[in-house]
Amino acid sequence: MKKSKNSKSIKRQPSGSFTKYGVILPTFEEALTHKQELDKLKKAIDEFDVSDDSIERFVLETEEPIKAIRILDCKHLSDEELRQKLEQNYEYLYNIVHGISKSERHKKFTTAQYKTGTRTDDLTYNTSMITFTFEQKQLLLHYLSKNFGDNNQYFFKVLLPELCTKIFMDTHNMTYSEAVSYLDSRPPQPIESI
């Protein structure tokens, strides 16, 4: 009796990339066995009685309850209060722009501008702006544009983060290092007490 072409077992030859990257394709029989095992597990899960009182409840015990963390921000500042703070910090910003005051962001930005191979990607990271609303940030950017020209890269990588940090410091009576430390560890949302 002659076997038809369809009943023949086809032996696949793996390509070189399969061997090179360690990819192993299961046989049909292996895939079928795996599917049957998964079906058995699914059936066992479906039959599992979660209302069984003999099963002990899992309770996570911690040494101390997690305390609620107070979230500090500047979102409560009115536009008028923000304008006041901007005027109070004009000299601070002027000194940063002109390299009079020490600013790591300014230093990195200007170094990258004049040296090839130096990047400013890490200046994109900034936690101080999360303490302001979108509208407040727009007001800050308008002020920067009006008073310091129109250099968007410099605004977003140097001036706006420095300004947000400074206003945050002034609002919450912190030093620069305290403000940066708080902002780096500040959760984006309040953590409720458990």
N, C-alpha and C positions, 0 to 999 in steps of 0.2 A: 504494500500500500504506500502510495506516494503522499508525502506531507505537502500541504499547500503552503504558499509563500507566507500567508498571514499567521500560520501557526508556528513558524520558525521563531526562535529566540534571537533577537537582534543584539549583538554584542557591540556596544559603543566604544569607540576609541576616544579616550579623553584627549583634548587638545593640549598643546604644550603649556598654555597659560594655566590650565587646571592643575597641572603638576607643579608648575613654578610657584603658584600662590597657595598651594595646599588645599584646593577645593576638591571635596569628595562628594560626588553625587550618589545618593543612595539608589539601590536597585529598586525595582517595582515592589518586590517582595518585602524589602526592608521598610519602604514607605507605607505599605499596606499594614504591616505589623505595628508600626508606630501609630498609625491612625486608629487601629483597633485598641491599642493601649490607652490612647487619649479618650476614646469613646467610653471605655470602662471607668476611667477616672471621672469623666463628666457625669456618668450615671451615678457613681458613688457620691459625688458632691450634691447632685439633685436629690438623692435619697437621704442625705444627712439631715437629721432632725435637730434644728437649732433650738427648739423649745425643750430639749431634753435637760431636765434639772440636774442630772447626775454630772453634767459637764461643768467644771469650775470656770467661773468667769475670770478672764485675764484682767488684772489690775496692775497698772504701772505705778510703782511706788517710787517717789523721789524723796531725797533727804529733806529738801525744803521746797515749799511751793514756789512756783515762778511768780515773781512780783510784777505788777503792771509797770511798764516803763513809760514815763512821761515823755511825750513827743513834743519837742520844741520846734517852733517854726516862726515865720514872719508873715504868715497868711492873714493875720489879724490886723496888720497895718493898713490904714486907709491910704488913699492916693496922696492926700495932703501930708500925712506923716512920712510917707515914702519920699516925697519931694523934699521935705525938710532934711531927711537923712542924706539924700543925694547932695544937697547944697553943703551940708556939714562935711561931706567926704570928697568934695571937689579937689581939695589940695592933696589928699591921700592918693586919688586917682592920677592927678597931674604928676605927682612924684614917681608913681609906678611907670607911667608912660615915658617919662624922661630919664628913667633909670636912677633917680635920686634915692628912692626907697628900695629896700631889698625885696625882691619878689622872685621866687624860684620859677614861677610860670613865665615871667617877663624874660628872665635870663635864658631859659630853655628856648623860648620862642625866637628871641633875637639871635641866639647862637645858631639855631637851625636855619634861620633866614640867610645867614652869611657863610655858613659852612656846608659844603656838600656832604651828603651821607648822614646828616643829623636829621632826625625825624621829630615831629611834634604830635604824633598819634596819642601818646600818653597824656597830653594836655586835654584831650577830649573828655577824659574821665573827670567827673566833677560831682561831688555830692552836695555842695552848697546851694545849688539851684533848686533842689527838691523842696526847700523850705519856703518857696515863693509860688504864687499862683501864676498861671500863664499870662494873665493880664498885667500882673505886677512886673513880670520879666519883660513884657513889651514896653512898659513905661521906663524901665531901666535901660533897655536898648535904645529907646528914643532919646533919652538923656545923653547916653554915651555918644550916639551919632551926632547929636546937636553940638556937643561940647568937645568931642575928640576926633572928629572926622568920620570917615566911612570905611573902616578896615574890618570887615566882618570876621575874618580869620582871627585877628588879634582880639576883637571883642569877645568872641565865643571861647577862645582858648586862654585868654589872660584877664582882660578887664572885667567881664561879667562874673566869672567865678570869684575873683578877688573882691569885687564890689559886694556880691552876695554874702561872702564870708564876713566882710567888714560890717555890713548892716546886721547880720546875725549876731556877731560879737557884741556890737553896741546895744542891740535890743535885749540880749540876755546877759550882759555884763560879764563877758568871758574874754580871756586872752586869745590871741591867734591860735596858739597850740591847743588850748582847751577846746576852742570851737572846731578846729579841724579834727581833733580826736573824737569829739562827740559826733560830728557829722559823718565820719568814716564808719562809726559803729551804730549809727542811728538806723533803726528798722524803718522801712517805708510806711508801715502801718502800725498802729498801737498794738501791743501785745497785752491781751487781757489776762488778769490773774486767773490761775486755774484752781 
